[in-house]
Each structure stands twice: as structure tokens, then as C-alpha cells.
Amino acid sequence: MIKLKKRNQLYVILLLMSISFIGLYYCKSKSNLKTQNTLGLECGDVLEKLAQKPGHLEFLDCTSKNGQTIYEATYKVQGKYALEVEKFLVNNYHMEALIYLCCGWEVKNGKKGLFADSQFFKDGSSLVFQVSMFSEDTELKKREEWPQIPYFYVIAEISDI
């Protein structure tokens, strides 16, 4: 009898935790929509709209997200211009320089740059504007070889934290 009672209590606790999580996710999703509408944000070339976009950077796509990341814009740059774009992102947005790890180039220590000031709102939400850069998979491990890499990619994210 005691084991059954404890098992029922466990089920009730798990059910309450699930309901709480769903409610929190729903509130966060509503907060994302409210923040987007308040600022008039739209998916698109966010670097062009909200910041400075380095030369030779080609906008590819923007995806709307449902989680913490609201929008994710993807860009590409030819390897021969990648060093120029990297310098721009490091100097203007304080992104870490790229390093070679395993099979490609990526931001050192995962330190993304910020392409706009964070914004905070009365409802408790806040937006963060981040940028990062990486290469396609490659065996080329020296910066001098970057022109031989067909493309590097830049991701600009707008997140609600």
C-alpha cells in the first residue's frame, strides 16, 4: 500500500512538472512574438537592416525559430575574401578570430560577436544580437590556404533570453 502511494505521488509530481514546463514554453513563445512585434523585426538580411554588413558577404537565407533564437540569418563569403570578413567581424563586433579544429575553421572558444546592443524590455524579455563564422569541412589548416576553401559561412542570430 505504501509503495503504491509513493508511486502515485511520483506520477503527480511528474505531471505537475510537465504542465509547468509546457506553461513556461508557451509563455516564452508568446514573449518572443510580443518582442518581435514590438520591434517590428522581420526575418531577412539582419546585418543589412540592424548593423553593418561586411563587403563580399552574400545573404543566403533567414529562418524563423521557435526557441530562444528568434531569427537566424545565413551568409556566405568566398574563401579569398574570408580573412577580410573575419577581420571586420573581429574589429566591429568583437567576435573571436577563427581557429582550425578537427575538420574546419570556427570561432575560438565559441565566442560569438555582438552586432547590436542587447535590448531589455518591461516584460522581462531581452534580445541579444550575435554573429559567428565558420568554414566548410576542409583539410586546409593554414590561414594562407583560405583562398582555396570555396566558402566560409556567417550566422547572425537574434535571440530572446
NORJO-V42662 format. One record per pair of residues at least 12 apart in sequence whose ideal C-beta (glycine too) atoms are under 8 Angstrom apart, sorted by the first residue. I is the first residue (numbers start at 1). J is the second residue. If there is no record, write none. Layout:
# NORJO-V42662
i->[I:I]
j->[J:J]
This chain:
# NORJO-V42662
i->[28:28:29:31:31:31:31:32:32:32:32:34:34:35:35:35:35:35:35:36:38:39:39:41:41:41:43:43:43:43:43:44:44:44:45:45:45:46:46:46:46:46:46:46:47:47:47:47:47:47:47:50:50:50:51:51:51:51:51:52:52:54:54:54:54:54:55:55:55:55:56:56:56:56:56:57:57:57:57:57:58:58:58:59:59:59:60:60:60:61:61:62:68:68:68:69:69:69:70:70:70:70:71:71:72:72:72:73:73:73:74:74:74:75:75:75:75:76:76:76:76:77:77:77:77:78:78:79:79:79:79:79:79:79:79:80:80:82:82:82:82:82:83:83:85:85:85:86:86:86:89:89:89:89:90:92:92:93:93:93:93:94:94:95:95:95:95:95:95:95:96:96:96:96:98:98:98:100:103:103:103:104:104:104:104:104:105:105:105:105:105:105:105:106:106:106:106:107:107:107:110:112:112:112:112:113:113:113:114:114:114:114:115:115:115:115:116:117:125:126:126:127:127:127:127:128:128:128:128:129:129:129:130:130:130:131:131:131:131:132:132:133:133:133:133:134:134:134:135:135:135:135:136:136:136:136:136]
j->[68:160:66:123:124:125:160:66:70:125:160:123:125:70:121:123:125:127:160:70:121:119:127:70:71:158:62:63:64:71:73:59:62:73:59:62:73:62:71:73:115:129:156:158:59:73:75:115:131:154:156:115:116:129:93:115:116:129:156:92:115:77:84:85:88:89:81:84:85:88:77:78:81:84:85:75:76:77:85:154:75:76:77:73:74:75:74:75:76:73:74:74:159:160:161:157:158:159:127:158:159:160:157:158:155:156:157:155:156:157:153:154:155:153:154:155:156:151:152:153:154:151:152:153:154:150:151:135:146:147:148:149:150:151:152:146:147:133:135:146:149:152:143:146:133:152:154:98:133:152:113:131:133:154:113:113:115:113:114:115:131:113:114:107:111:112:113:131:132:133:108:109:111:113:133:134:135:141:137:138:139:134:135:136:137:138:133:134:135:138:146:149:152:132:133:134:135:132:133:134:132:130:131:132:157:130:131:132:128:129:130:131:129:130:131:156:129:129:160:160:161:158:159:160:161:157:158:159:161:156:157:158:156:157:159:154:155:156:157:154:155:152:153:154:155:152:153:155:149:151:152:153:149:150:151:152:153]
